[in-house]
């Protein structure tokens, strides 16, 4: 009976994941960063409140204006000059932007720009209408290969909530960012951010955050996946309450570990193990209830 239940849950999860992948490309709830750096002509948004727009590419240069959080900027040029803060080294970029009724051209440090952002449609039928979600890198611990990631929510130039958390990675990784709305108690939105590098042998995984009604953003769960083409893969995925097979106020995590070997011209799976973990949200904390192996 136990294995029958596990099989049904896994099939539900796989079906849900496939549906999400097929429908995310043009979905405003998803945003993808780039591993090519800041690109001339593209639009970015300021990640922090009162970011300095400077006349030149150094911190002693005159400040032309301060940018409210989530201010749109157009990249005009990427400087060869860089600046390092909390282990993060990024270039200065020349941008054009508007603050109030004035247009400015100046330089901003790349660490003050969001690497991915999501703009909620400003209509009465969308939860948190008009809110913009932003993510970027706050710090890098090279020795331990850890990023400190920022996630912020803003509206009309004002910060509503923010969170910093650590995850594996480095500044060469780039983010996949999404928002969804689930019937968890006292939660405005569920945010997921995954800083990853698109190659075999590099770990990735979702950091799941809850934006609560008290305007606190908290990290509640982290999943991990890694693979080596043709040798093994280990992955974690999850079901939210609104997913097929989901349970109210619960998150179900499914782990799949498989190994392969080469036989002639084919790769053959030699082993596969599934395990499950069930978590419950009580309005303030996500707690593990049970494991199945």
C-alpha angles and dihedrals in degrees: 000000000000093000091046091056092046091050092051092049092048092050090050091051094049091049091049093048092050091051092050092050092050093051104038100079096083097023116120089213091072131065131179127202126212133245092206095078127237111342124213112245095023125118123238134173131231110255100201138045118263096006110185117245104202136199093230140017101274139073093247093059121109117275111237095188142325119253120223114229114281093022110158117238132182117221111235099170141350113229125222086224115094139185131211124214125168090348095308115121115192135154129256111249129205111230142177117219144154127234114184107322095333129093119214136190116199147112130289129181112252092233089068092061125085113245090207132011140182123208115204112218110255099233133118095246097057120085113245090009114207095012118137121209118207136186134187143144119280102177143357128212103198095184093057095030092236132145126206104215128201124212120182139176120210141169132187092356095308128110114238101179141347142190138188123199139161127244136161117276144073137247091274089068118090132210137256106196131186143166129205136172118234133174095251116143114264094355122131096189143348114232126192125191128180121184106198146154115229100234138092117270095031117111121234137168145149124277105207117208132184120213100208130206090252087064094251118134111208132180108234105170142013125197126195135207132175135167142180110206111252095000113065146326134200118191140173124201133167146211121226123203094263093050120098105275092017125141126221114263090000137106119204116203119201121196123199121189118182137170129200139193133196116251112178107307095340135080110225125199107236099180140010131182130184128195134174137207125191121207129187129206114214097186094273109035140028110227131183113244104178147352127215122195 
